Amino acid sequence: MRSAGPKERPALAAHAPGAWPTARLLLLFMVVNFADKAVLGLAGPEIMKELGLNRQEFGSAQAAFYALFSLSAIGVSLLTRRIRSTVLLLAMALAWSAAQLPMLWPAAGFGVLIATRVLLGAAEGPAAPVAAHHLYGWFPQRDRTLPTAVLLVGAAAGVALAAPALTWVIAAWGWRWAFGAVELAGLAWALVWALRAREGPLAPQVADPAGRVAYDTGPALGRILTAPSVLAAGFACFAVYWQISAQLTWVPDYLHTALGWSSGATGLAVALGSLANAAVLLTHGLLARRPTAGRTRPRLLPEGSGAGLLMLGAAAAVAVFVAGPPWLKVPMMCGPMALAAPMMTVGQTACARIAPAHRRGAVLGTVVGLSSVGAVISPLVLGRIVDGAGEAVAGYERAWLLTAALLALSGTLAAVFLRPERDAHRLGTPVEQGSQPYRA
């Protein structure tokens, strides 16, 4: 006898046993994930000095992380129909931990650095979409905004914790041991996950070898991915990925090289900026939770707020890198410049609303895979702009004007086209538990 589909299962409250403990474990998962990403930027000046790299070559090393990131995000997310997300998440953590090991070898040079970043990106590409897919097996639609924000806080917390900790490791033990530190953190998380992880009551069924599931209904994958809301969310997330990658790669160099800050002050500034991202994500999640959990439609939908915050983030980027005096830079990085971050929460929850549960992992993975191309392009483009300017400060001004324009454009498109309830109704996506029926 086939097991019941999601509509036949009992309703799940956000405080159900196992829901928030799972969210906390996945928060730590994202902390380690983004510590892995941040280590290269934090160790950048030492790596460039020891290996004799210019900024464009160093940007190539950062971009190498994303060489297979998108393909892996899409490919592994498609496996969520056949393999439990608990297994996929464990395999990812083990793989990205192993990818750090070669950099501990004293003779490892630029070629090994490139190879390990490619392998690391392939292991980490599906992390966010598969983690979100697993999380949504515990929380119904109306309660997903806050746990999604908590999940994404791990990205900011990973950088915030990594910046001072890895800066200390680099100063005390050398930059190679920074890679060893994040490897050990990944292995520790994998051990805890292997002992405690389980699927949520709202998790979709896994297909049999023939690809059949008991409730294979709803719109086709191609129709979902071409819905206006999904396209708008994807482009907005492209802009946010661009900004995140630019910050991880070039803000430490900008503060240290262009402005002459010490390594300690640079690490502290990066940590404060990341904590600001975490605070903004949590505040947005808490504010969005009340209207989305109510019985009436909110006056300001979360997707509308995300679009507006993107445009405010664009204005802040101009103030930090172009128009602002030196004393204003850290306050702006620790406040208005973090306002683009909630678009990641908005984009994921919007795409999850349009996709039926059994297609959710594939949709989230495809959107993340394609939008993360922004993180591939950003280090290369901005590195070339800075190197081509002749003078670092002028180069960074031009680079961040381009970033601000991209954020503003994506925010405008999101404000016009991001309407997940309308698109879900048009496509005939089944209404999940906890969702409010669409009213035009």
N, C-alpha and C positions, 0 to 999 in steps of 0.2 A: 504493500500500500504506500502510495506517495505521501510524503509529509505535507502539512498544510502550508499554503502560501502565506505571504505577509498579512493579507487582509483577514485571514482566519485566525491569526495569532492574537493573544490578549494584548491590550494596549500597554505600552511601556512608559512609565514615568521617568523623568530625567534622574530621579534619585533612586532608581532601582538598584538592588545590590549588584555590584560589579561595574556599573556604568561610569561613575566618577573615578574609581580606582584604575579602570582602563584608560580613561582620559589622562590621568596623571602619568601612567607608564608611557603613553604616547607623547606626552609633553617632554619627558626625558629623552625619548627617542629623537625628537626634533632638536633638543638641546645638543646632543652628540652630533647629529647630522650637520648642524650649522657651525659647530666648533670645527668640524672637519673642513668646512668651506672657508672659515675665517683664518685658519692657520697659515695659509700661503700669503695672504695680505699682511698679516701681522709680522711674519718673518721676511717680508719682501725686501727691505733694505739690506739685511744680512745676506739673503740669498743672491741678490743682484751683485753685491760686492764680492762674495766668495766665488760665484760662478762667472763673473764678468759679463752680466747681461745688461742690455739697455732696456728702457721701459717698454718698447714694442715687443722685444723678446719675452720679457716678463709677462706682458699682456697675453702673449701666445700661450704661455704656461697656464695662466688662469683660464683662458678660453678652452684649453685642452680638456679641462674638467667637464665641459659641456659638449664635447665631440660626440659622445654616445648617450648623453643625458636624455635628449628628447626621444630618440629611438627606444631606449630602454624604458622610459616612462610609459610610452604607448604600448610597447610589446608586453611588458610585465603586467600592466594594468588589464590587458586583455585576458591574462591568465586568471583573473579573479573569478571568472565564470567556471573554472575547472579546478583551481587550487585554493584552499582556504587562506584568507589574508593573514592568519596567525603564522602560517608556514612561510609565506612570502616575506613578511616583515623580519622574521628570524634569519632567513637566508640573506637578506639585504645587509643586516647588521654585521653578520659574520664576514660577508664579502668586502664591505668597505673597511672593516678593521684589518683584514689581510692586505688590502691595497696600500696601507700606510707603511707596512713593514720594510720594503726595500729602501726607503729614504733614511733608515738608520745606518745603512752601509756607508762608511766614510768616503768610499770612492764613487758613490752615486752622483752623477752630474746632471746636466740639463736634459739629456735623452731619457734618463731614468725618471726624472721629475715629470716630464711630459707623459711617459707611459703610465706612471702611477696615477696621475691626475685623470687620464682617460679612463682607467679602470675604476677609480673612485667615483667618477661621474656616472658610469654605467651602473654601479651598485646603488648610488643614491638617487638617481633619476626618478624611480617610481616611489620614493619614500613618502612624499607628501600626499599624492593621490591615494595610494594604498592605505596609508594611515587614516586618512579621512573616510575612505570607504569602510574600513573596519570600525571606526568610531560611530558612523551612522547606523551600524548594526545594533547599537546600544541606545541611540537617541531618536525619537520620532522627529518628523520634519519641523514642527513648530519650535522644538527645543534645541535645534542644532547650532544656532548662531553663537551662543556662549561657548559650548565645547569646541567649536571650530576655532574661535578666537583663542581659547586656551591652547589648542594644538599649535596654532601659528605663533603663539607667544614663545614657544620653544625655539623658534628661529631667532627671535630677538634675544632671548635669554642665553642661547648658545653663544652668540657673539659677545654678549655682556659678560658672561662668565669666562669665556675663552680669552678675551682681551687682556685683563690683568693677569690671569693665571698663566697663559702661554707666554706673555711678555716676561714674566718672572722665570719660566722654564728656559726661555731663549737666553736670558741674561746669565742664568746660573749654569746651564748645561749645554747651551748651543742650540741653534735652530733645528738641527736634526731631531733632537729629543722632543721638540714640540709635536712632530708627527707621531713619535712613540707614545706620547701622553694621550692623544686622541684615539690611538689604536686601543690602548688599554681601557679607555672609557667605553668604547664600542663593544668590546668583549664582555665587560661587566654588565652592560645593559642586556646583551644577548642571553646571558646566563639567567638573569631575573625573568626575562620574557619567556624563555623556554620552560621555566618552572610554574609560571602563573598565568600565562595567556590563555584565553578561550574566546569563542565567538559569541556575539550578542544575540538576544532573542529575535531581533529584527534583521539579522543578517540574511541575505538571499541564499537560496540553495545553490550548491555547486552542481554543475552539469555532469551528466554521465559521459562515458567515453564518446558517445555519438553526438554530444553537444546539446542534449535535450534537458530542459528543466520543466518543472510542473506548472510554472506560471509564465511561460515565455510569451508575454503579451506586451502591448504598447507599441509606440512608434519605432521604426527602424533606426539603427545607429546613425546612418547618413542624414536622416531628417532631423535628428536631435542636434547633430554637430553643425548643421547649417541654419539652425534657428537664430533669429536676430539677437536674442539674449545671450546665447552661447558665443556667438561671434564677438559681441560687444564685451562680454566678460573676458574672453580670450585675449583681445587686444589690450584691454585695461591691465590684465595680469602681465602681458608682454612688457608694458611700460614699467610696471612695478619690479619685475625681474631685472629689467635694464638698470633701474635705479639701485636695487639691492646689490647687483654684481658690481656696479660702479663704485658704490660705497665700500664694499669689502675689499676691492682691489686698489682703489686710488685714494680714498680719504686718508689712510695712514701715510702714504707717500706725500700727499698734498700738505698735511699738517707738519710732517717731519722735514721734508725737503724744501717745499715752497715757502713755508712760514717759519721754518727753523725751530719747531717745537722739539723737546726732548722725547725719547722713546717712551718714558713713563707717562708724560703728559699726553702723548698721542694715544697710548693704550687706554688711559682714563677717559679721554674724549670719545673714543670709539665705544667704550663700554657704556658711557652715559647716553650716547645716541641710541644704542640698542635697547637700553632700559626704557627710553622714551617710546620706542616702537612697541615694546611690551605693554606699557601703560596705556598707549592709545588703543591697541588692539583689545585689551580687557575692558577699557571704558566703553568703547564702541559696542562690544559684545553685551555688556550689562545694560546699556541703554536700549539696544535692539531687542533684548530678551523680553522686556515687558510688553511692547506692542505685539511681537510675534507670538507670544504665548496667550494673548487675550482673545476674546471672541469677536472682536470687530477689527476691521482693517485699519492699520495705523495711518495717521495723516502723513508722516514722513517714512516711506518705505526704506529698509536698509540699503537697497541698491541705489536709491536716490542720494542717501547720505554718502555712500562710497564715492559716487561720481563727484560730488561737491568737494569732498576731502582730497581727491586727486588733484583738483585744480588749485586748492589751497597749498598742497604740497609743492606744486610747480612754482607758485609764487615764492614759497620759502626757499626753494633751491636757488632761485635768482638772487634772493637777499643774502644767502650764505656765501655764494661763490663769486658774485659779480658786484652787487651794490652795497653789501654790508661792511662796516668797519671790523677790524680783527676782534674786538671785544664782544661783538654780537654773534660771532660764528658758532660758538659752542651752545649758547642759549637757543639759537635757531635750529641747530641740529638736534637738540634735546627737546624740541617742541614742534613748531609748525612743519619742519621738514619730515617728521615722522607721520604726518597725516595721510600719506598715500597708503600706508600699511593695511588699513581695514579693507581695502579693495580686494585683497586676497581672500578674506573671510566672505565678503559679499559674493565674489565670483564663484567660490566653491559651493556655497549654499544655494545660489541661483541655479547652477548647472545640476546640482543634485535634485532640485525640485523638478526640473524638466525631464530628467532621466528616470525610467523605472528602476527598481532596486537591482534587477539582474543585469542592467546595462550601466549602472552608476559608476562602477570601477573603471570601465572602458572609457566612459565620457570624461570623468575626472582626469584619468591618465592622459587621454588625447589632448585635452585642453592644456594641462600642465606641460606636456611634452612639446606642443607647438609654441605656447607662450614663453617657455623657457629659452627659446631661441634668442630672446632679448638679452639673456645673460651671457650667451655665447658671443654675440656681436659687440656688446657694450665694452668689455675690456680692450678689444682690438681697435674699435673705432676711437674710443677716448684716448687710448695710448698713442695712437697715430696723431690725433689732434694735438696732444700735449707736446709730443716730440717735434711735430712740425711747426709749432709756434715759435720755437727758439728760446722763449722765456717761459718758465713753468707756470707762473701765476696767470699770464695771459692765456696760455693754453688751457688751463683748468677753467677759466672763465668761459671760453668758447665751448668747451666740452659740456659744461653744466647748463649753458643756455640751450643746447640741443636737447639735453635730458629734460629740462623744464618744459620745452615745447612739446615733447612727446607725452609727458604727463598731462598737460593741458588738453591736447587733442583727444587722448583716450578718455579723459574725464567727460569731455563734451559728448563723445559718441555713446558713452555709458548712460549719460543723462537722457539721451534720446531713445536708445534702443533696448536698454536692459529692463525687460518686463517679464520675469520668469513665470508668474502666474498666468499671464495672458498667453504666452507661448505654450505652456503646459496644457492649457485648455484647448488651444488650437490644434495641438498635436494629438490630443486624446490620451495624455499620460495619466494612468490611474492615480487617484488621490490617495496618498499614504495616510496612515494613522497620524493624527495630530495636525494635519493640514486643514486649512479652511477652504471650502469650495470657492472657485473663482466667481466673482461677480463683476461684470463689465461696468 
